[in-house]
Amino acid sequence: MYRTILVWTALLFAIKCAAIDINYSVSTIPDSLKANAKMVVRDYSQTLEIKSAGLAIETISYVYTILNENGYEYAQLSIPYSQKLNRVHSIRGAVYDAKGEKIENLTQDKVYDVSAISGFSLYEDHRKKIFTPKNRTFPFTVEYSYVFEYNGIIGLPEWWAMDEYNISVQKSTFTMIAPQTLSFRYREKSLPPNALFMKLEKGIETYRWEVKDRSAILEQPYSGTFTDFTPVVLTAPNEIEIEGYRGKLENWTDFGKWVASLIEGRNLLPMETQLLIREKTKNCKNDYEKAKVVYEYMQQKTRYVNITIGIGGWQPIPAETIDRLGYGDC
């Protein structure tokens, strides 16, 4: 019931955010924002509300105007997710021509759900939801919104007011909402003065960053790394929880304790295997020779595979299982 309420609350919020009061006509964009630009961020809103150490709801809505072929990649909606640790809800969208007239609606049958498994893995639960507009007549505008549910938290999202060179920004906002008992850390880079608004009400902290009217930066030879001077907010939780494993992330010592809890009890080998290793190393003269014997034994018996399901990207399978099956993961 609690999860259902969260989803419906997020859905209503997403619908509200989707109704952005924008004149979609390209003619309303100031010339200063069109100069050197392949795409204009008309309005971008990213809001993350932390509900508990292991649950957060993120709502994203945006309007992009694609000025030419070079910016076409931003017309496609692509939402990565994993089947176990996060979900995507309430995907909405539309496409508008240069005059601001709607020419296509995003319907669920146009959203493809595809595998996003990396080439080196045997299996992952990583996937993507993708929508690609039919229109290829420039300029045109896309409007998207969706809700992202985190079912397990070890990191928090970043906010890049400008993604790369040759992109201008009319308005971009980032909001973090969390109980005081679940405070988080943040780091700002290259933000204008007074970009941050903070509020504390009834034990709930709200942080809101905003950037407006940023002209595109022309990419030139030897321009340098764009991330060195673009407005960025990096965030990190102080408390984390994934699949029942809860810990703190205020410093490296706390993080190390959490990682140790993931492998606790998973390094135990059957007595039969322990006796076998002792027999193989009993005549070794030093630790170097012992390591060589054990290493060669493992080379002949065990293979590595990458299996990433839920917390599996962080937690290796038990040593007993590796010994029995002859393969292990990270």
N, C-alpha and C positions, 0 to 999 in steps of 0.2 A: 504493500500500500504506500509506504514512504517513497519508494522509487517511482511509483506511478504519479504521485503528487509532484515530485521533482520534474518529471518529464513534461507534464502538462503545464507547470509553471514556466519551464524553459520554452515550451512551444508558444505560449502566449507572449512571452518576452520577445521571442524571435519574430513573431508576426508584427509586433509593435515596431521592432527595429527595422523590419523590412519596409515599412511604410515611410521611407525617407523622403522628406519634402525637398525634392530636387527637380529642377527643370532639365530634362534629359537632352535637350537640344544642345548640340555641340557649339552652336553660336554663342551660348551664354558663358562659355569658358573664357576667362581673360587671356588675351594674347600672350601675356608674360608666362602663363603656364603651358601654353602650346609650344613655345620656342624650345627647340632641341629635344622635344619630348616624343616618345613613341606611345606613351600611355599616360593618362591623367587619372589620379586617384581622386574622384569627386567627393566621396565620403566613405571612410572606413571606420568601423566600430568593432572593437574586440573587448568583451567583458568576461572575466573569470570570477566566479563566486565559489569560494572554498566552503564546503559544507562540513567536512570532517577531515581527519588526517589522511583518509583514503578515498575521499569523494569530492569531486568538483564539477561544476557545470560551466562550460564555456559557450558563449553566444557570439557568433561572428556574422556581420553583415557588411556588405560593401557595394559600391557602385564604381566601376572602372569605365573610362572612355578610351577605346583603342583607336589611336589616331592613324596607324599605318601597319603594314605587314610585319614590321619588326616587333610590334607589341602584341601580335596575335596570341602568343602563348598565354597571356594574361586573360584572354577571353574564355579559356577553358577552366571549368571548375574541377579541381582535383583535391579530394579529401582523404588523406591516409588515416587508417585506423587499424586496431587489432581486435580480433573477435572476442578476446577475453578481457582485456584491460581497458578498452574504451569503445564507445559506440557513437554513431552519428544519427541524429534525429532531425526531422522537420526541415528538409532541404527544400528551398524555394528559390525561384529565379525567373528572370525575363531578359529579353534582348530587345534593344531599341535602335532604330536607325538614326541617321545624322540629324533628322528633324525632331527626334525625341518621340517618335511614334513606335508603339510596341509592335514587333514583328514576329516574336516567338515567345512562348511560355515554356518554362522548364516543367515537364511532367515526369512522373516517376518512371514511366516506361522508357524515357530517354536517358536515365541515369544508369550507367553500367557499373557493376560491382565486380572488380577484377582483382586477381592475385597480385601482391606486391612483394613476392618472395625474392630475396637477393640470390644472385647466381651461385653463391658458395654454400647455401643451406640445403639440407635434406628436406626440412619442413619448417615453415613459419606460419603464424596465423595473421600476418600482416596483409592488409588489403587496401584497396582504394575505391572510392566512389567517384566516377568521372562523368561530366557532362560537357559536350562540345557543341557550341552553336553552329548552325548551318550557314549563317551569314559570313560572307567574305568580302563584303563591300565596305570600304573604309571611308570615313570613320563611323564607328558604331559604339554602343554602350551596353554593358552587361550589369545586371543587378542580382546579387546572390545573398542568401542568408542560410545559416544552418546552426544546429546545436550539437555540441560535442560533450559527451559525458565521460569523465575520467573515473574508472573503477579501479583505483589504485594510483597512488601519487609517489613518485620519487623525484620528479622535476616539475617545474612550472613553465608556462609558455614565455616566449620572448615577444617583444614588440619592436618592429622595424618600421618607423614612420615612412621611410623610403627604401624600396627594395634594392635598387641598383641605379646605375647611370641612366640618363635619358628618360627618367620618370619624374613627373611633377605631382605635387600633392595639394589639393584644395583644402581638405580637412581629414585628419586621422586622429582617432582617440583610442586610448587603452585604459580600461578600468579594472582594478583588482578590489574584490570585496572579501573580507575574512573576519571571523570573530577574533577578538584580542587574544584569546587563548590559543589561536592558531596563527600567530603572526608569521610573516615571511620577510625575507630580505630582498633588497633590490639595488641595482646599480644603474646609474644613468650615464649616457655618453652623448655628447654633442647636442644636448637639448637647448632650446632657446630659454631665456629668462621667463620665470613664472609659468613654466609648462605644466607644473604639478599642482593639483588641487587635492587637499586632504580633508577628511571629515571623520569624526568619531561620534556615533550615536547609538545608544543602548547596547554598548559593548561590541558594536560592529564597526570595523575600520574600512573606510573607502578611500582608495587612491585613484586619481584620474589624471592621466597625462594627455595633452592635446598639442598638435602641431597643425598650423594653418599656412596656406599660401607659400609653399616652398617650390621655387622654380626648379626645373630639371637641370641636373649637372651634366654637361656634355662630356662624354667619354672621349679621351684623347690618349695618344701613346704616352706611356709612362705616367698615367694619371695616379697610380697608386691603388691601394686597396680601398674600395668604397666603404667598407665597414669601419674604417678609421675615422670617418668624419660624418657619417649619417646619424641622425637621431635614433638612439636605441635605448630600450629599457630591458635589462636582464633581471630575472626574478628567480628566487630559490626558496623552497619551504624550510621551515625549522623543524617540522615533524613530518615523517613519511610513513606510509603504510601500503603494502601490497600483499594481497591474499593472506591477510592475518599477521604478516610480519611487520611489526611497528617499531619505529626507532626515531632517533633525532638526527638532524643534519645541520647542526649549528657549527660544527667544526669537524676536522678530519678524524679526530679520535672517535667521536660519536658515529661517524659514517663507517669507520672500521669495525666498530662493535656491531653495527647492523649487518654488515657483510659477513662477519663471523657467525652471526645467528643463522644465516642462510645455509651454512655448511655444517652446522653443529650436528654431530651424529651421523654424518654422511661419509666419513673417512674410515669407516670400519670394514675390514676385510674378513672373510671367513677364516677360521682357524686353519683349515686345510691349505689355503693359499699362503698364509703366514708361515706355516711349517715348510712349504715348498721353497719359498724365498730364502728362508734360513739355511735350508739344505744347499741351495745353489750358491750361497755366499759364504759358506762356512770356511772355505779355504782361501778366501781373499785376504790379502796382506794389509790393505788399508781401505779407507772410505771411497777413494777414487775407483778402486777395482770393484767394490760393491755396487757403486752407482752404475758402472759400465755393464755389469751383469744384469742388474734390474732393468736398465734401459733397453738392452738387447732383448730381454724377455718380453717386455711390453711392446717393442717393435714387432715381434713375431706374433703376438697374441691379440693386440688391441688396435683398433682403428678409430680415428676421430670423425665425428659428424657434428653438424650444427643443427640443433632442434630448438626452436624458439617458440614456445607456447606460454603466454602469460608471463609468470615470473621466471620461466625457464631461461630467459635471456640473462638472468642474474644468478640463478641457482643451478649448479651442476647436479646430474643424477647421482644417486648413492654409489660409492665405490664398490659395494657388493654387487650391484646391478651391472656395473661396467665389467667386473671380473667374470660374471656369469655369462653375459651376452657377447663380450669381446669387442664392444665399442663404447666410446664415451663422448660426452659433449663438453662445452666450455664450463 
